[in-house]
Amino acid sequence: MLQRFALTIAILTATLAWGETALARDRQVAVGEALQDAINTSEPGDVIRLAPGLHDGPVVVDRELTLLGEPGAIVDGHGQGTVVTITVPGVTVRGLHVRGSGSSHEDLDSGIKATKTATGAQIIDNRLTGNLFGIDIHGAKDARVAGNEIIGRRDHRMNARGNGIYIWNAPGTVVEDNDVRYGRDGIFVNTSKRNVFRDNRFTDLRFAIHYMYTQDSEIAGNVSRDNHVGYALMYSRDLVVRDNVSSRDRDHGIMLNYANDALVEGNTVTGGGEKCLFMYNANKNRVLDNRFEACPIGIHFTAGSERNDIVGNAFIGNRVQVKYVGSRWLDWSDEGRGNYWSDHAAFDIDGNGIADTAYRPNDMMDHILWTQPAARLLLGSPAVQLIRWAQAKFPALLPGGIIDSRPLMTPVAHSAAMGGQP
């Protein structure tokens, strides 16, 4: 009897599920037909297919459906608020050209916005132009933003523009394979966790990726070119930053500012305008097997940064390999392995891949020049040359600073290095 009852329940459940699927419709919205009316009269599971041409926004998607654009379908907000707002779970917006948001920073006017109740929103393969913010994931958990092209506005100075992708308190968000150009930051994430940003491309921005108060998240395989800063990681912890590229970024390739317990591994920074890596009050981070190449400063290490492991990296052709002013000695080697330094003239007589002499990137004159820039006038004087000769012959005269007791003879090589070339 119980088995027969269970079988009946199973059949009824399957029938209801089939009925809901059967009721789902694929609806065509022609140019001139009100898109909001089509949304208001849809049923859960419907696909609303927008014909090529101009469709008027703004619109609010307040039921579970797919908003699908045929090639050439445009939704224009005409400068009023957010163009497409998603307020329920399970919505997909795909294949649209979304343009013409309002200009309110207070309201975060965007091309597409997923609110707190829009769990699992899918925003895929869209083109967003002429919006203050491109895509705003505002509290929606487990959203996916993939394959979009986002071209920000340029009608304000850079800091007054909106971000390409803005993520606020949206755990589980995945952002992948997007192209972002212009605007302020490519991705700006604030007060969130468990986010993954991978395989995105960023150009002509302030920061490619900007983290604030975020934890337990990953940045992998992204490319930043010609931005002010590549990866700005601030007031965050437990981040994984792996296999990214920063090429020709104007200020810093990677910046760790009050960022703790991060793994920074396998990245390539090349041709930066100021610093390949800037660490400011950043503690307990592991910086492993990266390439820092052709920057004025390879790594600037300052403001009490402590208990960091910096091993296996390649410092190649930087004007100053390390800038560190401190009275303590810090050894950048671990378990018999240090870093590669292109200006270290050393031998490896036993052929074990480790240089036979330690590497010290800075001397007393470096410290004097950093604290007293006017002293550069004396660089060619006999007194300065005598000081440097004495330090080379008697290392005990050197001040505290960085030492690599086990420098590598060959640089680390990884696939990201090729992606970073101009």
Secondary structure, DSSP 8 states (H G I E B T S, - for coil): -HHHHHHHHHHHHHHHHHHHHHH--EEEE-TTS-HHHHHHT--TT-EEEE-SEEEE--EEE-SS-EEEE-TTEEEE-TTSS-SEEE-STT-EEES-EEE-----TTTT-EEEEE-TT-TT-EEES-EEES-SEEEEEES-TT-EEES-EEE---SS-GGGS--SEEEES-TT-EEES-EEESSS-SEEEEEEES-EEES-EEESSSEEEEEEEEEEEEEES-EEES-SEEEEEES-EEEEEES-EEES-SSEEEEEES-BS-EEES-EEES-SSEEEEEES--S-EEES-EEES-SEEEEEETT--S-EEES-EEES-SEEEE---SS-EE--BTTB--EETT-----TT-SSB-SS-B----HHHHHHHH-GGGGGGTTSHHHHHHHHHHHH-GGGS-S-EEBSS-BSS----THHHHT--
